[in-house]
Each structure stands twice: as structure tokens, then as C-alpha cells.
Amino acid sequence: MPLALEPLPLAVAAFAFFLAGFVKGVVGLGLPPVAMGLLSFVMAPAQAAALLVVPAFVTNVWQLAAGPRFGAMARRLWPMLAASIVGTLGAAAYLHGSFGGEAIVALGFALIASAILGLAAPRLGVSPGTERWLAPLAGAATGLVTAATGVSSIPAAPFLGALGFDREDLIQALGLSFTVSTVALAVALAGSGILGFGVAGVSTLALVPALLGMRLGGWVRGRVSEPVFRRCFFIGLLGLGLHLAGRALI
């Protein structure tokens, strides 16, 4: 993957991961959409997804470990998580590592969907009976989106948000879901030859700006209104998604 090792993509990657880490530090999510959206300007989506693996994994495990009820969360969410793994690996096998213009279109629409959901902030609710059959469907759909775009928040984040978790449990549930999706994506990328040792090393280096951004974001979170920041973030995400989808469709 020579493109990912050239100076311009490396510089863009450093900025992308710092900004993505900053956003995640402030609002608790957004690292994959922001990083993937910016990286897609200078490299193929598959390359961007490979660079995302280590920063996404470490920051998600950090988020997961901070929660209070890992065991109970894993027992409740395993149908969604298992379906997400199957969906990611199955879709990646079907794609055979072929990430082209279609993946950019899919990424654009994934960012648009994330932005619309974030701006609308709909009050969704899922009953226990509905959760039993909807969880595997949400997981499989998340796996498909993850394999195609590298973004694992759709529809996992809205589904988890509708389960009635309190804030701390929701943050841990998101961390668990994103961690599982990241591991499944890494396995798929390694199996297709996209994620090799060289790229894994660059991905590890990308962890540095991501963690610096998270630290700064955590500092800002206590000093800036989170609703205002979230609104600005999702408006920016919407613009980025529209640009990517429109650029690839022209």
C-alpha cells in the first residue's frame, strides 16, 4: 500500500486522526466517520480503513474499559455483536477487497445518515420483545456498513441509543460494539492482504495524534457546551458526506 506511506497522505492522516480524536474526546464518538471522510480525499477507502484499525481499536477499548458493567453488557448485546462479526466478514469476503467509487458513495451516505440522525436526535425506543429479533438485524447491517465503508456506527449507535441505557452504560455499549466491529474489520482487511505489517505500523503511529486529540477534546468538553459542539459537528459531517457522495457520483 505505497500511497498510505507517501508524505502527503501521512500528513493528512496525522491531521485527520488528531481531529477525529478531538471530536471523540468531546462527544464520545465520531472517530471513524471523521477520519474516514478526511482520509478518503488522499487514499482509497480500503487504505483509509486499514490505517483506522489501531487508533479505533485502542480508543474504543479505552471507552469500553471505563464503563461499569462489561459482563452484563456483553451478555445482553451478544446477538447484535455476533451478527456484526458475521456481517463484516461475509460482506468483506463478497467485496474481495475491491473498494472503489462505490465505497466512497457508500461512505458519503453513511456520513449523511450519521449527521441526520445526530441533528434530528429522534427519541427512539425498543421494547425487550422487539430487541430480541431486531438486535441481530442491526448487527448484520452494521457489519455490512463496516465492511463497505470502515464506519461502524450505523445503525449500531441509533439502535443502542434506543435501548434505554443510562449515559455511562451507553458509552460502554458503544465502546463494546465499536471494538468488536474494529476487530472484525481488521481480520477482514488482513485476510484480503490490505492490512499488512507495514500498514499496521503506520496505523500504530496514527494512534499518537488520535490520543492527543482525545486529550484535548476531553479538556474542551468541560469548557464548551456539548449540544452546541454536537450540532456543529453533525453539520460538518453532513457537508463532508454530501461532498464525498457527490464527488464519486459525478
Order of alpha helices (4+ residues) and beta strands (2+ residues): alpha-alpha-alpha-alpha-alpha-alpha-alpha-alpha-alpha-alpha
